[in-house]
Amino acid sequence: MSTATEPDAPTLHAADGHDLLRVRGARENNLKDVDVALPKRRLTVFTGVSGSGKSSLVFSTIAAESQRMINETYSTFIQGFMPTMDRPDVDVLDGLTTAIVVGQERMGGDVRSTVGTATDTGAMLRVLFSRLGRPHIGGPQAFSFNVASISGAGAVTLTKGGRETKERREFSITGGMCPRCEGRGTASDFDLTALYDDSKSINDGAITIPGMSMDGWFGRILRGTGFFDPDTPIRDFTRKQLDDLLYREPTKLKIDGINLTYTGLIPQIQKSMLSKDPEAMQPHIRAFVERAVVFASCPECGGTRLSEAARSSLIAGRHIGEVSAMQISDLAEWVRGLDEPSVGPLLESLSATLDSFVEIGLGYLSLDRPAGTLSGGEAQRTKMIRHLGSALTDVTYVFDEPTIGLHPHDIDRMNTLLLRLRDKGNTVLVVEHKPETIAIADHVVDLGPRAGAAGGEIVYEGSLDGLRRSGTLTGRHLDDRATLKAEVRTPTGALEVRGADTHNLQGVDVDIPLGVLVAITGVAGSGKSSLIHGSVASREGVVVVDQAPIKGSRRSNPATYTGLLEPVRKAFAKANGVKPALFSANSEGACPNCNGAGVIYTDLGIMAGVSTVCEVCEGRRFDAAVLEYRLGGQDISEVLAMSVDTAAAFFGSGEARTPAAHRILERLADVGLGYLTLGQPLTTLSGGERQRLKLAVQMGESGEVYVLDEPTTGLHLADVEQLLALLDRLVDAGRSVIVIEHHQAVMAHADRIIDLGPGAGHDGGRVVFEGTPAELVAARSTLTGQHLATYVGV
């Protein structure tokens, strides 16, 4: 009798044992020796209040070390041209894979950058037209608005049979750039009276263009050109002299023994100002451009940016400019209708990319949309398009609040895409506040217990059900649901909007109630921002708080931006009997080694710069002698290292009592920024923090109507309540508050809702509901109504 033997159990291969990403002793920013083990090829969501340390752990530790180690794989020669990245403050990082960060940063403001160029769909379209367009005009560059047509001839030296000979050769490049607008799509006319005062001479300060002062190199060049007399009033210039002043192309000159280049005023403005998107300009530059330059669609290309030849080549009766201007959802249908086996793989790839736009909730965009006009959420989702079709696996994708700017209807789509990335075998790390996205997590890491110095710890790690039972701040608020108000306020008037047709709005007529809290709702791309920013924001008495980046250098911080530093400097000066300027890191009190920056910054041109902490002041920014002066037992660097909450108590009573400073600090605490450090560089703030900082500043100004663009961005579930209380205080103080918002808690708390839709792009742009939240829920006639009804449990 034979006995059957059990087969040997399969042994685990050593390579399959590395299924965890381990972090030990992480101390970046406010992290307190954090230890965490994250499962690979799973979706991990990081939760916690703003400032609890989520970004420090995910972006500044895990992603930063991954990218630093990848840089080290390049040759020493190449590394010499790359920034030297500091190793994160962490003991051990094990199991790292290549990290791809998809953040909220808005795309560059260059007018030549479009949705098509940012996602390679424009390149695929150009190849398509170069193959199928009739008449055939050339290769892909013949359809590019960034390539100019050039032709020329000259002698070239050749070696034939060991002898050098010269031959005449001709060449030509066929590009698709419109020669009139140089591929910008707009032509500009200048109001010359805004450029100079013709009653004055150049030496008397006739030039009124920002940044073109007679005191610097510009004035030195202008005086030394010899093209005109700098002491003659401009009105007395000859036609030739005026032409040289305004339009002369770059000309090399020798002025005072130095080789310099002189350029006329208008080419200078075109190069330094008009090459940027207006939204990316500093406020005073934008104000000048709006005053001095009139933009209109280019009369030659009709705004398509393309040459006549590029517009003459057609596929199915459309040229590439018309196709690029189509709504992406329509363009996807158009591409599917092309039956050309010769370019089958190209059509398949293009269709898949366009379908990804639709899936991700961006089907309302067009490929010719300037990239600089996209919101932070739209920019982040546009970057995702590249990764959805990627063949890479075992990559760590890091997302920073991917649901920003998304209607509840679109959050489901985003969740599906995140799961698709995971299911391809990737590790997906998501920093998120929305319960709908937290709900799909395989693993949850909750940081806290609070923000700033009171945070930086792992307070929970595990499953979603465990988070609910954990008792942490996130766990307690995870299932919070705002209820519809029993009573709503009665409007005191109305703001009339008639015939609004900005972007996709279809002649909208609406009366926006005043004296109440109004929520403007609708899916992304339905026309909310177009209605408010196009028809309301520019009116007198309206204060707008959006998510645009705060303009400022690395030296700017909450104390300087809010004006808090002014009363603080005066208080220090009075207490010590010295000048206030000593307590400014940008003035007399600056550390002489780093000039008050706190770091030594090395600019590496086109690559990221490198900063190292100043060895003299150790990052405190001030001269050692200044730090001898104290107020309430603290020096100025210690005050700037305080959180808003700590500083509010410090300046609220005792020896350091400063009412002017205390009022500003209270407003910062009111908007949920109590954890923020006074000296933290503005460049390190998130989009939501920037917006709330601007709100705190605007609350100190006089305005009758406040417009807030998604104020819940970056807010933890527990902080939304505080925001609603702030909005109520504004309304109860006699202000009207208009909120563009997707968060259902804000919708439920509003007095009136104006819902736009029914869809996005050309399927939206209409008012589909006006009334109270209760009426919207009862009707359930729109997507917003259906989701709000589910949210409040009706």
Secondary structure, DSSP 8 states (H G I E B T S, - for coil): -------------GGGG--EEEEEEE-STT--SEEEEEETTSEEEEE-STTSSHHHHIIIIIIHHHHHHHHTTS-HHHHTTS------S-SEEES---EEEE-------BTT-BHHHHHSHHHHHHHHHHHH-BS---SGGGG-TTS--EEEEEEEEEEETTEEEEEEEEEEE---B-TTTTTSSEEEEE-GGGTB-TTSBTTTT-B--TT--TTSHHHHHHHHS-SS-TTSBGGG--HHHHHHHHH---EEEEETTEEEEE--HHHHHHHHTTTB-GGGS-HHHHHHHHHHEEEEE-TTTTTS-B-HHHHH-BBTTB-HHHHHHSBHHHHHHHHHT---GGGHHHHHHHHHHHHHHHHTT-TT-BTTSBGGGS-HHHHHHHHHHHHHT----S-EEEEE-TTTT--HHHHHHHHHHHHHHHHTT-EEEEE---HHHHTT-SEEEEEESSSGGG--EEEEEE-HHHHHHS-SHHHHHTT------SS----SEEEEEEEE-STT--SEEEEEEESSEEEEE-STTSSHHHHHHHHTTTSTTEEEE--------TT--HHHHTTTHHHHHHHHHHHHTS-GGGG-TTTTTB-TTTTTSSEEEE--TTS--EEEE-TTTTT--B-TTGGG--BTTB-HHHHHTSBHHHHHHHHHSGGG--HHHHHHHHHHHHTT-TT-BTT--GGG--HHHHHHHHHHHHTTS--SEEEEE-TTTT--HHHHHHHHHHHHHHHHTT-EEEEE---HHHHHH-SEEEEEESSSGGG--EEEEEE-HHHHHHH--SHHHHHHHHHHT-
